[in-house]
Amino acid sequence: MSSAPDTKELEFARQLRRVLDENTAALPSATVERLAAARRAALARKKAEPVPVFAPAFAGMVAHAPSPDRNAAGKPRRSPLRRFALAWPLAALVVSLVAIAYWEDQQRTAELADIDAAMLSDDLPLNAYLDHGFNAYLSRAR
């Protein structure tokens, strides 16, 4: 989606390019040669843009160092601890989620026990809490 000023600028650029293209044929050949020479000189003075090269910092050292996951014959080593390397964080996550769920359940049970104890130790009979009109009276009284 373009706005009106952007559209006007693009239209002006198109008209300017068309006028310049039409008038290049009318330029003297000496002017065209000088413009071409100036363009070649500008391109020759242009600095080359640096190209980023990504290489490991220790690439040369790694090629000569023995690999920790291969034995002397070049065969891969299999350690039991390495097999379960990804299982340990998963097991820790599951245990922590179970512990959090258990703790939250204990908190909720404690809150409900406090509410039950407050209701049973109150002077009102339990039927008063079941009456909807009494609940409305309590909510208005607060």
Phi and psi in degrees as GROMACS dihedral restraints (atoms count N, CA, C in turn):
[ dihedral_restraints ]
;  ai    aj    ak    al  type     phi  dphi    fc
    3     4     5     6     1  -115.9    20    10
    4     5     6     7     1   149.8    20    10
    6     7     8     9     1   -89.9    20    10
    7     8     9    10     1   172.2    20    10
    9    10    11    12     1   -63.9    20    10
   10    11    12    13     1   -43.2    20    10
   12    13    14    15     1   -63.0    20    10
   13    14    15    16     1   -38.0    20    10
   15    16    17    18     1   -64.2    20    10
   16    17    18    19     1   -40.7    20    10
   18    19    20    21     1   -65.0    20    10
   19    20    21    22     1   -40.8    20    10
   21    22    23    24     1   -65.0    20    10
   22    23    24    25     1   -40.8    20    10
   24    25    26    27     1   -64.8    20    10
   25    26    27    28     1   -41.7    20    10
   27    28    29    30     1   -65.1    20    10
   28    29    30    31     1   -40.9    20    10
   30    31    32    33     1   -64.9    20    10
   31    32    33    34     1   -41.0    20    10
   33    34    35    36     1   -63.1    20    10
   34    35    36    37     1   -41.8    20    10
   36    37    38    39     1   -63.1    20    10
   37    38    39    40     1   -39.6    20    10
   39    40    41    42     1   -65.3    20    10
   40    41    42    43     1   -43.6    20    10
   42    43    44    45     1   -64.3    20    10
   43    44    45    46     1   -41.4    20    10
   45    46    47    48     1   -63.9    20    10
   46    47    48    49     1   -44.1    20    10
   48    49    50    51     1   -62.3    20    10
   49    50    51    52     1   -40.8    20    10
   51    52    53    54     1   -64.1    20    10
   52    53    54    55     1   -42.8    20    10
   54    55    56    57     1   -65.6    20    10
   55    56    57    58     1   -42.5    20    10
   57    58    59    60     1   -64.7    20    10
   58    59    60    61     1   -41.4    20    10
   60    61    62    63     1   -63.6    20    10
   61    62    63    64     1   -38.4    20    10
   63    64    65    66     1   -67.6    20    10
   64    65    66    67     1   -35.2    20    10
   66    67    68    69     1   -88.4    20    10
   67    68    69    70     1    -7.7    20    10
   69    70    71    72     1   -68.3    20    10
   70    71    72    73     1   -28.6    20    10
   72    73    74    75     1   -69.2    20    10
   73    74    75    76     1   -24.9    20    10
   75    76    77    78     1   -86.9    20    10
   76    77    78    79     1    -3.2    20    10
   78    79    80    81     1   -73.6    20    10
   79    80    81    82     1   144.2    20    10
   81    82    83    84     1   -66.0    20    10
   82    83    84    85     1   153.7    20    10
   84    85    86    87     1   -66.0    20    10
   85    86    87    88     1   -31.5    20    10
   87    88    89    90     1   -64.0    20    10
   88    89    90    91     1   -39.5    20    10
   90    91    92    93     1   -67.7    20    10
   91    92    93    94     1   -41.0    20    10
   93    94    95    96     1   -62.5    20    10
   94    95    96    97     1   -40.7    20    10
   96    97    98    99     1   -65.5    20    10
   97    98    99   100     1   -42.8    20    10
   99   100   101   102     1   -63.8    20    10
  100   101   102   103     1   -39.9    20    10
  102   103   104   105     1   -64.7    20    10
  103   104   105   106     1   -40.4    20    10
  105   106   107   108     1   -65.5    20    10
  106   107   108   109     1   -41.1    20    10
  108   109   110   111     1   -65.5    20    10
  109   110   111   112     1   -40.2    20    10
  111   112   113   114     1   -64.2    20    10
  112   113   114   115     1   -37.8    20    10
  114   115   116   117     1   -66.2    20    10
  115   116   117   118     1   -43.6    20    10
  117   118   119   120     1   -63.1    20    10
  118   119   120   121     1   -40.0    20    10
  120   121   122   123     1   -66.0    20    10
  121   122   123   124     1   -39.8    20    10
  123   124   125   126     1   -66.1    20    10
  124   125   126   127     1   -40.1    20    10
  126   127   128   129     1   -67.9    20    10
  127   128   129   130     1   -33.2    20    10
  129   130   131   132     1   -70.2    20    10
  130   131   132   133     1   -33.7    20    10
  132   133   134   135     1   -81.2    20    10
  133   134   135   136     1   -13.2    20    10
  135   136   137   138     1   -64.4    20    10
  136   137   138   139     1   132.7    20    10
  138   139   140   141     1   -78.5    20    10
  139   140   141   142     1   144.9    20    10
  141   142   143   144     1   -71.5    20    10
  142   143   144   145     1   139.1    20    10
  144   145   146   147     1   -77.7    20    10
  145   146   147   148     1   135.2    20    10
  147   148   149   150     1   -68.8    20    10
  148   149   150   151     1   139.2    20    10
  150   151   152   153     1  -104.5    20    10
  151   152   153   154     1   120.8    20    10
  153   154   155   156     1   -69.5    20    10
  154   155   156   157     1   135.2    20    10
  156   157   158   159     1  -119.5    20    10
  157   158   159   160     1   124.9    20    10
  159   160   161   162     1  -105.3    20    10
  160   161   162   163     1   114.4    20    10
  162   163   164   165     1  -137.9    20    10
  163   164   165   166     1   146.1    20    10
  165   166   167   168     1   -62.2    20    10
  166   167   168   169     1   145.7    20    10
  168   169   170   171     1   -66.5    20    10
  169   170   171   172     1   -33.5    20    10
  171   172   173   174     1  -110.0    20    10
  172   173   174   175     1    33.1    20    10
  174   175   176   177     1   -61.2    20    10
  175   176   177   178     1   -40.5    20    10
  177   178   179   180     1   -71.7    20    10
  178   179   180   181     1   -34.2    20    10
  180   181   182   183     1   -74.6    20    10
  181   182   183   184     1   -33.4    20    10
  183   184   185   186     1   -68.4    20    10
  184   185   186   187     1   -31.5    20    10
  186   187   188   189     1   -65.3    20    10
  187   188   189   190     1   -28.3    20    10
  189   190   191   192     1   -99.6    20    10
  190   191   192   193     1   -13.3    20    10
  192   193   194   195     1   -82.9    20    10
  193   194   195   196     1   145.7    20    10
  195   196   197   198     1   -69.2    20    10
  196   197   198   199     1   142.9    20    10
  198   199   200   201     1   -79.3    20    10
  199   200   201   202     1   131.8    20    10
  201   202   203   204     1   -71.9    20    10
  202   203   204   205     1   -17.7    20    10
  204   205   206   207     1  -101.9    20    10
  205   206   207   208     1    14.9    20    10
  207   208   209   210     1  -131.3    20    10
  208   209   210   211     1   146.7    20    10
  210   211   212   213     1   -86.0    20    10
  211   212   213   214     1  -172.7    20    10
  213   214   215   216     1   -64.1    20    10
  214   215   216   217     1   -29.1    20    10
  216   217   218   219     1   -82.3    20    10
  217   218   219   220     1    -6.1    20    10
  219   220   221   222     1    93.0    20    10
  220   221   222   223     1     2.0    20    10
  222   223   224   225     1   -85.4    20    10
  223   224   225   226     1   146.0    20    10
  225   226   227   228     1   -68.0    20    10
  226   227   228   229     1   141.4    20    10
  228   229   230   231     1   -85.0    20    10
  229   230   231   232     1   147.1    20    10
  231   232   233   234     1  -123.6    20    10
  232   233   234   235     1   103.7    20    10
  234   235   236   237     1  -103.1    20    10
  235   236   237   238     1   144.3    20    10
  237   238   239   240     1   -62.0    20    10
  238   239   240   241     1   -34.9    20    10
  240   241   242   243     1   -66.4    20    10
  241   242   243   244     1   -35.8    20    10
  243   244   245   246     1   -68.0    20    10
  244   245   246   247     1   -33.2    20    10
  246   247   248   249     1   -64.0    20    10
  247   248   249   250     1   -35.4    20    10
  249   250   251   252     1  -100.9    20    10
  250   251   252   253     1    17.6    20    10
  252   253   254   255     1   -62.1    20    10
  253   254   255   256     1   -36.7    20    10
  255   256   257   258     1   -85.1    20    10
  256   257   258   259     1   -18.0    20    10
  258   259   260   261     1   -76.5    20    10
  259   260   261   262     1   -29.5    20    10
  261   262   263   264     1   -62.8    20    10
  262   263   264   265     1   -48.4    20    10
  264   265   266   267     1   -64.0    20    10
  265   266   267   268     1   -35.7    20    10
  267   268   269   270     1   -65.5    20    10
  268   269   270   271     1   -43.2    20    10
  270   271   272   273     1   -64.0    20    10
  271   272   273   274     1   -40.5    20    10
  273   274   275   276     1   -63.6    20    10
  274   275   276   277     1   -38.5    20    10
  276   277   278   279     1   -64.5    20    10
  277   278   279   280     1   -45.1    20    10
  279   280   281   282     1   -63.9    20    10
  280   281   282   283     1   -44.5    20    10
  282   283   284   285     1   -62.6    20    10
  283   284   285   286     1   -42.6    20    10
  285   286   287   288     1   -66.6    20    10
  286   287   288   289     1   -38.6    20    10
  288   289   290   291     1   -64.9    20    10
  289   290   291   292     1   -40.6    20    10
  291   292   293   294     1   -64.4    20    10
  292   293   294   295     1   -41.9    20    10
  294   295   296   297     1   -64.2    20    10
  295   296   297   298     1   -40.6    20    10
  297   298   299   300     1   -65.6    20    10
  298   299   300   301     1   -43.1    20    10
  300   301   302   303     1   -62.5    20    10
  301   302   303   304     1   -41.2    20    10
  303   304   305   306     1   -64.5    20    10
  304   305   306   307     1   -43.9    20    10
  306   307   308   309     1   -62.8    20    10
  307   308   309   310     1   -44.1    20    10
  309   310   311   312     1   -63.6    20    10
  310   311   312   313     1   -37.7    20    10
  312   313   314   315     1   -64.2    20    10
  313   314   315   316     1   -41.2    20    10
  315   316   317   318     1   -64.7    20    10
  316   317   318   319     1   -39.4    20    10
  318   319   320   321     1   -63.4    20    10
  319   320   321   322     1   -44.0    20    10
  321   322   323   324     1   -64.7    20    10
  322   323   324   325     1   -40.3    20    10
  324   325   326   327     1   -63.8    20    10
  325   326   327   328     1   -41.0    20    10
  327   328   329   330     1   -64.7    20    10
  328   329   330   331     1   -39.9    20    10
  330   331   332   333     1   -64.2    20    10
  331   332   333   334     1   -43.8    20    10
  333   334   335   336     1   -64.8    20    10
  334   335   336   337     1   -37.4    20    10
  336   337   338   339     1   -64.9    20    10
  337   338   339   340     1   -39.1    20    10
  339   340   341   342     1   -64.0    20    10
  340   341   342   343     1   -41.6    20    10
  342   343   344   345     1   -64.5    20    10
  343   344   345   346     1   -44.9    20    10
  345   346   347   348     1   -61.9    20    10
  346   347   348   349     1   -41.9    20    10
  348   349   350   351     1   -64.6    20    10
  349   350   351   352     1   -39.4    20    10
  351   352   353   354     1   -66.3    20    10
  352   353   354   355     1   -39.3    20    10
  354   355   356   357     1   -68.2    20    10
  355   356   357   358     1   -41.5    20    10
  357   358   359   360     1   -73.3    20    10
  358   359   360   361     1   -27.3    20    10
  360   361   362   363     1   -88.2    20    10
  361   362   363   364     1    -3.4    20    10
  363   364   365   366     1   -78.1    20    10
  364   365   366   367     1   160.9    20    10
  366   367   368   369     1   -80.4    20    10
  367   368   369   370     1   -16.6    20    10
  369   370   371   372     1   -75.9    20    10
  370   371   372   373     1   146.6    20    10
  372   373   374   375     1   -74.4    20    10
  373   374   375   376     1   157.7    20    10
  375   376   377   378     1   -63.6    20    10
  376   377   378   379     1   -29.3    20    10
  378   379   380   381     1   -64.8    20    10
  379   380   381   382     1   -24.7    20    10
  381   382   383   384     1   -66.4    20    10
  382   383   384   385     1   -34.8    20    10
  384   385   386   387     1   -71.6    20    10
  385   386   387   388     1   -23.2    20    10
  387   388   389   390     1   -83.1    20    10
  388   389   390   391     1   -16.2    20    10
  390   391   392   393     1   -77.5    20    10
  391   392   393   394     1   123.2    20    10
  393   394   395   396     1   -67.6    20    10
  394   395   396   397     1   -33.8    20    10
  396   397   398   399     1   -65.2    20    10
  397   398   399   400     1   -36.2    20    10
  399   400   401   402     1   -67.7    20    10
  400   401   402   403     1   -38.6    20    10
  402   403   404   405     1   -62.7    20    10
  403   404   405   406     1   -39.9    20    10
  405   406   407   408     1   -65.8    20    10
  406   407   408   409     1   -39.3    20    10
  408   409   410   411     1   -63.5    20    10
  409   410   411   412     1   -41.6    20    10
  411   412   413   414     1   -65.4    20    10
  412   413   414   415     1   -40.3    20    10
  414   415   416   417     1   -68.2    20    10
  415   416   417   418     1   -33.3    20    10
  417   418   419   420     1   -76.4    20    10
  418   419   420   421     1   -30.6    20    10
  420   421   422   423     1   -72.0    20    10
  421   422   423   424     1   -23.2    20    10
